[in-house]
Amino acid sequence: MPAFDRVFLSPSGAEVEKALTQAVAGANKRCTSGQLELGPRQVRPVLPRLASQPEGALLWKANKEDRQRSTEALLVWWVDRLGRPHVRVAAQRREPGRELWEHRFAPPGDSRPPLWFVHPERVYLRTRPGEERELIAVCSCGASGPPEEIGWLGERCGPCHDRGEEGAAQGGEGPAMLRGQGSAVVGVGFLEDGLVSMGRLFLATSGARPCNTHGPHRCCSGA
């Protein structure tokens, strides 16, 4: 996981600059090689893009060679239909031999849209045979589809946001992203009672307990 990882809603340029400084300092800490130097001279010229461009991403690296130790800093933003920029600032270390998913911002060589980086918990990439890959947002209410079709506002769909603005209670949120799997995922399944089984990882909205068998099994439900 990144040493520093935060998402801001409509931040000022000063807040973004401060966050990047803190992120890089945290990732560089106690490192003797591959330290990233990122100061106002590099950051301030790019801050106007957050107001002038609907989305974008910037990645700074101490070393471009993947086999070298390096601190990396990420600045990515996406502007919703209300004109609010959602900005993610993160920094992490890249170390030889640590090429697993949790040590990277995205799979190597895979270009992904800024919204996926800003809110990866509820935004997914879907690929169908014979079709181009498309971005899909999934709200906790059950609505899903391309962000523009469901009025996506970063963490929920347009109707849910409007109901929240009117003071209506919002439904509970189940696990949108399965975390904690340290080894390869061997299978994903969904049970009728809403439980989710992924390889040897077992999650539920309530009453979850470990399952030592691969794939979805009714023994997991405690029935």
C-alpha positions in Angstrom: 0.0 0.0 0.0 1.2 3.6 -0.6 3.0 5.3 2.3 0.7 8.3 1.7 -2.7 8.1 0.0 -5.5 10.7 0.2 -8.4 11.9 -1.8 -9.5 15.5 -1.7 -12.7 17.1 -2.9 -12.3 20.6 -4.4 -8.9 21.3 -2.8 -7.0 24.5 -3.2 -3.6 24.5 -5.0 -1.9 25.1 -1.6 -3.5 22.0 -0.2 -2.4 19.9 -3.1 1.1 21.2 -2.9 1.3 20.5 0.8 -0.1 17.0 0.4 2.5 16.2 -2.3 5.3 17.4 -0.1 4.0 15.3 2.8 3.6 12.3 0.6 7.1 12.4 -0.9 8.6 13.0 2.5 6.8 10.0 4.0 7.9 7.7 1.1 11.5 8.9 1.2 11.8 8.4 4.9 14.7 6.2 6.0 15.6 5.6 2.4 19.3 6.1 1.3 18.8 5.7 -2.4 16.1 6.5 -5.0 14.8 9.5 -3.1 12.5 11.7 -5.1 13.0 15.5 -5.0 9.7 17.2 -5.6 9.3 20.8 -4.7 7.3 23.9 -5.6 9.3 24.3 -8.8 8.0 21.0 -10.2 4.5 21.2 -8.6 3.2 24.7 -9.0 3.3 24.8 -12.9 0.9 21.8 -13.1 -1.6 23.0 -10.5 -3.6 25.2 -12.9 -4.5 22.0 -14.9 -6.8 20.9 -12.0 -9.0 23.8 -12.9 -8.6 23.9 -16.7 -8.7 20.2 -17.5 -11.6 17.8 -16.7 -9.2 15.0 -15.8 -5.6 14.1 -15.8 -2.8 12.2 -14.1 0.9 12.9 -13.4 3.5 10.4 -12.0 6.9 11.5 -10.8 9.7 8.9 -10.4 13.1 9.1 -8.8 14.3 6.4 -11.2 12.5 5.4 -14.4 14.2 1.9 -14.5 11.8 -0.6 -12.9 14.7 -2.6 -11.4 16.0 0.4 -9.5 14.9 1.6 -6.1 12.7 4.6 -6.5 10.1 6.9 -4.7 7.1 7.5 -6.9 4.4 10.2 -6.4 1.0 10.3 -8.1 -1.3 13.3 -8.7 -4.5 12.4 -10.4 -7.8 14.3 -10.7 -11.3 14.0 -12.2 -14.0 16.7 -12.3 -17.6 15.6 -11.7 -20.8 16.9 -13.3 -21.1 19.5 -10.6 -17.7 21.0 -11.4 -16.0 19.6 -8.3 -12.4 18.2 -8.8 -11.7 14.9 -7.0 -8.0 14.8 -6.4 -5.9 11.9 -5.3 -2.4 12.4 -4.0 -0.2 9.3 -3.2 3.4 8.3 -2.9 5.1 5.0 -2.4 8.4 3.1 -2.8 9.3 0.9 -5.7 11.7 -1.8 -4.5 13.3 -4.7 -6.6 11.4 -7.9 -5.8 8.2 -6.1 -4.7 6.2 -6.2 -7.9 3.0 -7.4 -6.4 -0.3 -5.4 -7.0 -0.2 -3.7 -3.6 3.2 -2.0 -4.4 2.0 -0.5 -7.6 -0.5 2.2 -8.6 -1.7 0.1 -11.5 -0.6 -3.0 -13.5 2.5 -2.3 -15.6 1.9 -1.1 -19.1 -1.9 -0.8 -18.5 -3.2 2.6 -19.3 -6.3 3.4 -17.1 -8.6 6.5 -17.0 -8.1 9.0 -14.2 -11.4 8.3 -12.5 -10.3 4.7 -11.9 -7.3 6.0 -10.0 -9.2 8.5 -8.0 -12.0 6.2 -6.8 -10.9 2.6 -7.5 -13.2 1.2 -4.8 -16.4 1.6 -6.9 -15.1 2.1 -10.5 -14.2 -0.9 -12.7 -13.0 -1.7 -16.2 -15.2 -4.1 -18.1 -14.1 -6.0 -21.2 -16.5 -7.9 -23.4 -15.6 -10.1 -26.4 -15.4 -8.0 -29.5 -15.9 -4.7 -27.6 -13.7 -2.0 -26.3 -12.9 -1.8 -22.6 -15.3 0.5 -20.8 -15.5 2.2 -17.4 -18.3 1.1 -15.1 -19.3 2.8 -11.8 -21.2 0.8 -9.2 -23.2 2.6 -6.5 -24.1 1.0 -3.1 -27.8 1.3 -4.1 -27.3 -1.1 -6.9 -27.2 1.3 -9.8 -24.3 0.6 -12.2 -23.2 1.7 -15.7 -21.0 4.2 -17.4 -20.4 7.1 -15.1 -22.1 9.7 -17.3 -25.2 7.5 -17.6 -25.8 7.2 -13.9 -24.7 10.8 -13.0 -21.7 9.5 -11.1 -20.3 11.9 -8.5 -17.3 10.1 -7.3 -18.6 7.8 -4.6 -22.3 7.4 -5.5 -24.7 7.9 -8.3 -26.6 11.2 -9.0 -29.9 10.1 -7.5 -28.3 8.9 -4.3 -26.3 12.2 -4.0 -29.5 14.2 -4.5 -31.4 12.2 -1.8 -28.5 12.8 0.5 -28.6 16.5 -0.1 -32.3 16.4 0.8 -31.5 14.7 4.1 -32.7 11.3 3.2 -31.0 8.3 4.9 -28.5 6.5 2.7 -28.4 2.7 2.5 -25.6 0.7 4.1 -22.5 0.0 2.0 -21.2 -3.5 1.6 -17.6 -4.3 0.6 -16.9 -2.7 -2.7 -13.3 -3.9 -2.9 -12.0 -7.2 -1.5 -8.8 -6.5 0.4 -6.5 -8.7 2.3 -5.6 -11.4 -0.3 -1.9 -11.9 -0.1 -1.6 -14.7 -2.6 -3.1 -15.5 -6.0 -6.9 -15.3 -6.4 -8.1 -18.7 -7.5 -11.8 -18.0 -7.8 -14.6 -15.6 -7.0 -18.2 -16.6 -6.2 -21.4 -15.0 -4.9 -23.8 -16.8 -2.6 -27.6 -16.2 -2.5 -27.4 -14.7 1.0 -25.0 -12.0 -0.1 -21.8 -13.5 1.1 -18.7 -13.3 -1.1 -16.0 -16.0 -1.3 -12.7 -15.2 -3.1 -10.1 -18.0 -3.1 -9.2 -18.4 0.5 -10.5 -15.0 1.4 -14.0 -14.8 2.8 -15.9 -11.6 3.3 -19.5 -10.6 4.3 -21.4 -7.5 5.3 -21.7 -9.1 8.7 -20.7 -12.3 10.5 -17.8 -13.2 8.2 -15.5 -16.0 9.2 -12.6 -17.7 7.4 -13.2 -20.4 4.9 -10.4 -22.9 4.2 -11.8 -24.2 0.9 -11.5 -22.8 -2.5 -14.5 -21.3 -4.2 -18.0 -20.6 -2.9 -19.4 -23.2 -0.5 -22.6 -23.2 1.6 -20.4 -24.1 4.6 -19.3 -20.5 4.6 -22.7 -19.2 5.4 -22.8 -20.9 8.8 -26.1 -22.6 7.9 
